[in-house]
Amino acid sequence: MKGMSKFAGGMIGLITGGVAGAFLGLVIGGTFLGGFDIHEKTGMEGYELAAYVGAGIGLIAGAGIGVWMAGKRATRT
C-alpha cells in the first residue's frame, strides 16, 4: 500500500479544515455580521459565532476531503 492511510488523511484534513474554516468565518463574520446586533439575542458577537460555525463546517469538509484524497492516492500505483 503506497501513500498515506485514510486515517492520517482524515486527521490532516480535520486540522487543516478547522483552521481554514475558522479563519474564513472570522473574515466573513467581521465583514458582514459586524453591523448586526446579534450579541443581544445570542450572547455572542457575530464574528465569534461565524468563526465557530466556519470551524465546524471546515472540520467536517476537511476530514471528508482528506479521507477521499488519501484513498485516491492509495489506489493509484
ZIHU-V830003 format. One record per residue. N is the residue number from 1. RES is the residue in three letters. SS is DSSP state (@ for helix, = for strand, . for the rest). PHI is phi as a letter, one per 40 degrees, with the letter a starting at -180 (999 if undefined). PSI is psi in whole degrees, -180 to 180 (999 if undefined). Layout:
n;res;ss;phi;psi
N;RES;SS;PHI;PSI
N;RES;SS;PHI;PSI
//
This chain:
n;res;ss;phi;psi
1;MET;.;999;118
2;LYS;.;c;159
3;GLY;.;g;-172
4;MET;.;c;161
5;SER;.;c;163
6;LYS;@;c;-32
7;PHE;@;c;-46
8;ALA;@;c;-41
9;GLY;@;c;-39
10;GLY;@;c;-40
11;MET;@;c;-42
12;ILE;@;c;-44
13;GLY;@;c;-36
14;LEU;@;c;-48
15;ILE;@;c;-48
16;THR;@;c;-43
17;GLY;@;c;-38
18;GLY;@;c;-44
19;VAL;@;c;-46
20;ALA;@;c;-40
21;GLY;@;c;-40
22;ALA;@;c;-40
23;PHE;@;c;-48
24;LEU;@;c;-36
25;GLY;@;c;-40
26;LEU;@;c;-42
27;VAL;@;c;-49
28;ILE;@;c;-43
29;GLY;@;c;-42
30;GLY;@;c;-30
31;THR;@;c;-50
32;PHE;@;b;-27
33;LEU;.;b;2
34;GLY;.;c;-30
35;GLY;.;c;-14
36;PHE;.;c;155
37;ASP;.;c;64
38;ILE;.;c;-26
39;HIS;@;c;-37
40;GLU;@;c;-32
41;LYS;@;c;-37
42;THR;@;b;-19
43;GLY;.;g;3
44;MET;.;b;152
45;GLU;.;c;158
46;GLY;@;c;-41
47;TYR;@;c;-33
48;GLU;@;c;-44
49;LEU;@;c;-42
50;ALA;@;c;-34
51;ALA;@;c;-41
52;TYR;@;c;-44
53;VAL;@;c;-44
54;GLY;@;c;-39
55;ALA;@;c;-40
56;GLY;@;c;-46
57;ILE;@;c;-41
58;GLY;@;c;-37
59;LEU;@;c;-47
60;ILE;@;c;-49
61;ALA;@;c;-42
62;GLY;@;c;-41
63;ALA;@;c;-42
64;GLY;@;c;-44
65;ILE;@;c;-39
66;GLY;@;c;-43
67;VAL;@;c;-42
68;TRP;@;c;-45
69;MET;@;c;-38
70;ALA;@;c;-40
71;GLY;@;c;-36
72;LYS;@;c;-42
73;ARG;@;c;-32
74;ALA;@;c;-33
75;THR;@;c;-24
76;ARG;.;c;128
77;THR;.;b;999
//
